[in-house]
Amino acid sequence: MRVMQKIAQALRPDVVYAHCDIPCGIYDPHHAQMAAHTIIRMHQLIEEAKGKMGQSPTPDERARFVHQMARCTATKEEHAELLKKEVRILWGDYFKPEHVQQYPDLHELAWKILRRASKVRQEINMPEAEGLLEDVNRLAEIFWKTKGATPVRTKASYPTGKEIVVPKA
Amino acid sequence: MFQRVVVSGHSMEPTLRSGQKLLVLKNANPRIGDIVVVRDRTGERKVVKRIAKVRGGHYFIKGDAGTYKERAVKREDIVGKVLFSYSPLKRIR
């Protein structure tokens, strides 16, 4: 059995790392939070566009509406995928077993974020978009605590009017 | 002559995915556009990246994901060139 284990070990391929540098140790939830804010902003702009459309739009008004909807939807898609990518990197590459022990809801939170990010791509759903931001902010709080920093919630400087989590200066 | 490696990480997406197994030709002459395996600065670990340019005898490598900046490596740090993926079986461009 030990011989088989040694043979298996000898035949195992070497690991090559496709990370930015090995290991760079540079992780930050900020991009995921920005993406969550962008998704909310797209929802807001979609509602604004709908509000501006009259009962009987002219062809020009309809064209402008469709154009705006297409652009907002594309941006929402792009940032939902970006958010998922950033969270996957934090979840898979940064967080360690000791973090999971300290924050037992970590795996479920990351999984919930990924599923919610898919949902906001599929729907125009402001409550889900706001819930997604709340989950990402919660992940950011955990992240900064694992770094020994104190996370604080503050109003973001974005037109969403929502909160963001940053490390206390 | 040849080495088998397995990818860990995301910086080479969409070309390479984490878990993908590659066949590497050791000591091959690297060219711009080749995907290569390189020893990192510590010499303890290996990274897989693409050669973006060659300047002043240095090879500048970067990830296909575009998220990370280039860095320069010397020829002797390049272990080999990726020939193809054997799991899943596919050509690598």
Interface residues (C-beta under 8 A of the other chain):
Chain A: P13 D14 V15 V16 Y17 A18 H19 C20 D21 I22 K85 R88 I89 D93
Chain B: Q3 R4 V5 V6 V7 S8 G9 H10 S11 M12 E13 L16 S18 K21 L22 V37 D40 R41 T42 R45 K46 V47 V48 K49 G63 T67 Y68 K69 R71
